[in-house]
Amino acid sequence: MDSLRTPDTRFTDLPGFPFAPYFVDIDGLRMHYIDEGKGDPILCLHGEPSWSYLYRKMIPPLSQAGRVVAPDLIGFGRSDKLPRPQDYNYSLHASTLRAFVERLDLQRITLIVQDWGGMLGLPLATQASDRFARLVILNTALPSGRGNLNLPFRVWRLFVRLVPTLPVGLILQVGTVSRLPPAVLRAYQAPFHNRASLAGAKAFPALVPSRPDAPGAAEMRAAQRALRRWEKPALVMFSDNDPVLGGGARLFRRLIPTASEQPEITIRDAGHFLQEDKGEEIAGHVLRFLED
């Protein structure tokens, strides 16, 4: 399979990101991950169009309580990239993520998900529930293809389809409440060294199921059914300024029986990328959750 690799030089001296890189080969593709701390794993999954850099504020405090593992999905961060949007599909992402968890033999996982991290991670957690101990759900969804996608998302998907390239730094700024320094914006742009390297980010919006028979829709419906029977701890935290996924916390709090056992937490003054706006605050809530 043809693939691209972002030059390592683009990842030097990124602000707030001193973590050593680790790599694992998944079916001929190199997958990058951060691995900090010791103990039971805390698996942090990013979404679109970010990478493990999104968790940089959360990694230091969480690594005091466990082993923080934050991979870059294929097409993102320091992981290998495929050159065309049509090279990406739900099965590719789901299978490489599952293989990653199995290759590292992660057990007793606390799963933290946001955006596409939830659409991939929550189905995996329900399919391999023996590996997962807890769920932390941030600004994500499980679209089954049976409801209409909301207007902000449809606008976003049209924008991605029409623009020849993606201004990733600008997208991160629009999706946050805080003002991001230029060096941080460049760090989010760093993985995408040319137009072909953006193919995975360009592909993701179109992969959100909009029909019941769309790839991934059945897996997300199955995850919803399984989460209705979920008996392990689950913490739901959404932000107050997410135009695409705002209100989604109610779905997960109703869906997951154990979610009602945790406090209702709304992350104030935070946008879609709430880890960027309030990473330290979110980490504090997760640490208290781990102590229960």
C-alpha positions as CSV (number, residue, x, y, z in Angstrom):
1,M,0.0,0.0,0.0
2,D,1.4,3.4,-1.0
3,S,1.9,5.7,1.9
4,L,3.4,9.0,2.9
5,R,5.5,9.9,5.9
6,T,5.7,13.4,7.3
7,P,9.4,14.4,7.8
8,D,10.4,14.1,11.4
9,T,11.9,17.7,11.3
10,R,8.4,19.1,11.3
11,F,7.9,17.8,14.8
12,T,10.9,19.3,16.5
13,D,10.4,21.9,19.3
14,L,6.7,21.8,19.3
15,P,5.4,23.9,22.2
16,G,4.3,21.9,25.2
17,F,5.1,18.6,23.6
18,P,8.3,17.1,25.0
19,F,7.1,13.5,24.7
20,A,9.2,10.8,23.1
21,P,7.7,9.2,20.0
22,Y,6.9,5.5,19.8
23,F,6.0,3.6,16.7
24,V,4.3,0.3,15.8
25,D,3.8,-1.4,12.4
26,I,0.2,-2.2,11.6
27,D,-0.2,-4.0,8.3
28,G,2.7,-2.2,6.8
29,L,1.7,1.3,8.1
30,R,3.7,3.0,10.8
31,M,1.5,4.2,13.7
32,H,2.8,6.7,16.1
33,Y,1.9,7.0,19.8
34,I,2.8,8.7,23.0
35,D,3.5,6.5,25.9
36,E,4.0,8.2,29.3
37,G,3.7,6.9,32.9
38,K,3.1,3.5,34.4
39,G,0.2,1.5,35.5
40,D,-3.2,0.7,33.9
41,P,-3.5,2.4,30.5
42,I,-5.4,5.6,29.8
43,L,-6.0,5.5,26.1
44,C,-6.6,8.9,24.5
45,L,-8.1,9.0,21.1
46,H,-8.2,12.2,19.0
47,G,-10.5,13.2,16.1
48,E,-10.6,15.4,13.0
49,P,-8.3,17.1,12.0
50,S,-6.2,17.0,15.2
51,W,-3.6,14.5,16.5
52,S,-2.1,13.4,19.8
53,Y,-0.9,17.0,20.3
54,L,-4.5,17.8,21.4
55,Y,-3.9,15.8,24.6
56,R,-0.6,17.5,25.5
57,K,-2.1,19.4,28.5
58,M,-3.7,16.3,29.9
59,I,-0.8,13.8,29.5
60,P,1.4,15.1,32.4
61,P,-1.2,15.0,35.1
62,L,-2.8,11.7,33.9
63,S,0.6,10.1,33.6
64,Q,0.9,10.4,37.4
65,A,-2.1,8.1,37.7
66,G,-1.5,5.6,34.9
67,R,0.1,4.8,31.6
68,V,-1.1,7.4,29.1
69,V,-1.2,6.0,25.5
70,A,-2.2,8.6,22.9
71,P,-1.9,7.3,19.3
72,D,-2.2,9.2,16.0
73,L,-4.8,7.6,13.7
74,I,-3.6,6.6,10.3
75,G,-3.4,9.8,8.2
76,F,-2.8,12.1,11.2
77,G,0.1,13.2,13.4
78,R,3.3,11.3,12.9
79,S,1.5,8.2,11.7
80,D,1.8,7.2,8.0
81,K,-0.6,8.8,5.6
82,L,-2.3,7.4,2.5
83,P,-2.2,9.8,-0.6
84,R,-5.9,9.8,-1.6
85,P,-9.1,10.5,0.3
86,Q,-10.6,7.3,-1.3
87,D,-7.9,5.3,0.4
88,Y,-9.6,5.9,3.7
89,N,-12.7,4.1,5.0
90,Y,-14.3,3.3,8.3
91,S,-12.9,-0.3,8.2
92,L,-9.3,0.9,7.8
93,H,-9.5,3.1,10.9
94,A,-11.4,0.6,13.0
95,S,-9.1,-2.3,12.1
96,T,-5.9,-0.4,12.6
97,L,-7.1,0.9,16.0
98,R,-8.1,-2.5,17.1
99,A,-4.8,-4.0,16.0
100,F,-3.0,-1.2,17.8
101,V,-4.7,-2.1,21.1
102,E,-4.0,-5.8,20.6
103,R,-0.4,-5.2,19.6
104,L,0.3,-3.3,22.8
105,D,-1.9,-5.8,24.7
106,L,-3.6,-3.0,26.6
107,Q,-5.8,-4.3,29.4
108,R,-8.0,-2.5,32.0
109,I,-8.1,0.5,29.8
110,T,-9.6,3.8,30.7
111,L,-10.8,5.1,27.3
112,I,-10.9,8.9,26.6
113,V,-12.6,9.8,23.3
114,Q,-13.5,12.9,21.4
115,D,-14.9,13.5,17.9
116,W,-13.9,10.6,15.6
117,G,-12.1,9.1,18.6
118,G,-15.5,8.2,20.0
119,M,-16.9,7.0,16.7
120,L,-14.0,4.5,16.5
121,G,-13.2,4.0,20.2
122,L,-16.7,3.4,21.6
123,P,-17.5,0.6,19.1
124,L,-14.1,-1.0,19.9
125,A,-14.8,-0.7,23.6
126,T,-18.1,-2.6,23.3
127,Q,-16.7,-5.2,20.9
128,A,-13.6,-5.9,23.1
129,S,-15.2,-5.0,26.5
130,D,-12.9,-7.4,28.4
131,R,-10.0,-5.0,27.7
132,F,-11.8,-1.8,28.9
133,A,-12.5,-0.8,32.4
134,R,-13.9,2.8,32.1
135,L,-15.1,5.3,29.6
136,V,-14.6,9.1,29.5
137,I,-16.7,10.6,26.7
138,L,-16.0,14.1,25.4
139,N,-17.7,15.9,22.5
140,T,-18.4,13.0,20.2
141,A,-21.4,11.1,18.7
142,L,-22.5,7.7,17.4
143,P,-24.3,8.6,14.2
144,S,-26.3,5.6,13.0
145,G,-27.3,7.0,9.6
146,R,-31.0,7.0,10.7
147,G,-31.2,10.7,11.6
148,N,-30.5,13.9,9.7
149,L,-27.0,15.3,10.2
150,N,-27.3,18.8,11.7
151,L,-26.8,22.0,9.6
152,P,-23.4,23.0,11.1
153,F,-22.0,19.5,10.3
154,R,-23.4,19.6,6.8
155,V,-21.8,23.0,6.2
156,W,-18.5,21.7,7.5
157,R,-18.7,18.6,5.3
158,L,-19.4,20.8,2.2
159,F,-16.5,23.1,3.1
160,V,-14.1,20.2,3.3
161,R,-15.3,18.9,0.0
162,L,-15.0,22.2,-1.8
163,V,-11.7,23.6,-0.6
164,P,-8.5,22.3,-2.3
165,T,-6.6,22.2,0.9
166,L,-7.4,22.3,4.6
167,P,-6.3,25.2,6.8
168,V,-5.9,22.9,9.8
169,G,-4.6,25.6,12.2
170,L,-7.5,27.9,11.3
171,I,-9.9,25.0,11.9
172,L,-8.5,24.4,15.4
173,Q,-8.8,28.1,16.1
174,V,-12.5,28.2,15.0
175,G,-13.1,25.1,17.1
176,T,-11.7,26.6,20.3
177,V,-12.7,29.5,22.6
178,S,-9.2,30.5,23.7
179,R,-6.9,32.4,21.4
180,L,-4.2,30.0,20.2
181,P,-0.6,31.2,19.8
182,P,0.9,31.0,16.3
183,A,3.3,28.3,17.4
184,V,0.4,26.1,18.6
185,L,-1.4,26.6,15.3
186,R,1.7,25.6,13.4
187,A,2.0,22.5,15.6
188,Y,-1.5,21.4,14.6
189,Q,-0.5,22.0,10.9
190,A,2.8,20.2,11.3
191,P,1.7,16.7,10.3
192,F,0.4,18.0,6.9
193,H,3.5,18.8,4.9
194,N,1.9,18.7,1.5
195,R,-1.6,18.5,-0.1
196,A,-1.5,14.6,-0.4
197,S,-0.8,14.3,3.4
198,L,-4.2,16.0,4.0
199,A,-6.1,13.2,2.4
200,G,-7.1,11.5,5.7
201,A,-8.3,14.8,7.1
202,K,-10.2,15.5,3.9
203,A,-11.8,12.0,4.0
204,F,-13.2,11.9,7.6
205,P,-16.2,14.2,7.2
206,A,-17.6,12.1,4.3
207,L,-17.1,8.9,6.4
208,V,-19.7,10.0,9.0
209,P,-22.7,7.8,8.2
210,S,-25.6,9.6,6.7
211,R,-27.5,6.5,5.6
212,P,-28.4,3.3,7.6
213,D,-26.4,1.3,5.1
214,A,-23.3,3.5,5.1
215,P,-20.1,1.9,6.2
216,G,-19.7,2.2,10.0
217,A,-23.4,2.8,10.6
218,A,-24.1,-0.8,11.7
219,E,-21.1,-0.7,14.0
220,M,-22.3,2.5,15.6
221,R,-25.8,1.1,16.1
222,A,-24.3,-2.0,17.7
223,A,-22.3,0.2,20.0
224,Q,-25.4,2.1,21.0
225,R,-27.1,-1.2,21.9
226,A,-24.1,-2.4,23.8
227,L,-23.8,0.8,25.8
228,R,-27.4,0.5,27.0
229,R,-26.1,-2.6,28.9
230,W,-22.7,-1.1,29.9
231,E,-22.1,-1.9,33.6
232,K,-18.6,-0.3,34.0
233,P,-18.0,3.3,35.1
234,A,-18.6,6.0,32.5
235,L,-18.0,9.8,32.7
236,V,-19.6,12.1,30.2
237,M,-18.1,15.7,29.8
238,F,-19.1,17.9,26.9
239,S,-18.2,21.6,26.4
240,D,-20.7,24.5,26.3
241,N,-19.5,25.9,23.0
242,D,-19.6,23.1,20.4
243,P,-21.7,24.1,17.4
244,V,-21.6,20.6,15.9
245,L,-22.0,18.3,18.8
246,G,-23.6,20.5,21.4
247,G,-26.3,18.7,23.4
248,G,-24.8,15.3,22.7
249,A,-24.0,14.8,26.4
250,R,-27.7,14.2,27.0
251,L,-27.7,11.2,24.6
252,F,-24.8,9.5,26.3
253,R,-26.1,10.2,29.8
254,R,-29.4,8.6,28.9
255,L,-27.8,5.8,26.9
256,I,-25.3,4.5,29.4
257,P,-26.8,3.3,32.7
258,T,-23.6,4.0,34.8
259,A,-23.2,7.6,33.4
260,S,-25.9,8.7,35.9
261,E,-23.7,7.6,38.8
262,Q,-21.2,10.3,37.9
263,P,-21.7,14.1,38.3
264,E,-23.1,16.0,35.4
265,I,-20.1,18.0,34.2
266,T,-20.1,20.7,31.6
267,I,-16.8,22.2,30.6
268,R,-17.4,25.9,30.5
269,D,-15.8,28.3,28.1
270,A,-14.6,25.6,25.8
271,G,-15.3,24.7,22.1
272,H,-15.3,21.6,20.1
273,F,-11.6,20.9,20.9
274,L,-12.2,21.1,24.6
275,Q,-8.9,19.5,25.4
276,E,-7.2,22.5,23.9
277,D,-9.3,25.0,25.8
278,K,-9.5,23.2,29.2
279,G,-7.1,20.3,29.1
280,E,-5.9,20.6,32.7
281,E,-9.4,21.0,34.1
282,I,-10.6,17.9,32.2
283,A,-7.6,15.9,33.5
284,G,-8.5,16.9,37.0
285,H,-12.1,15.5,36.5
286,V,-10.6,12.3,35.1
287,L,-8.2,11.9,38.0
288,R,-11.1,12.1,40.4
289,F,-13.1,9.7,38.3
290,L,-10.2,7.2,38.5
291,E,-10.2,7.5,42.3
292,D,-13.8,6.3,42.6
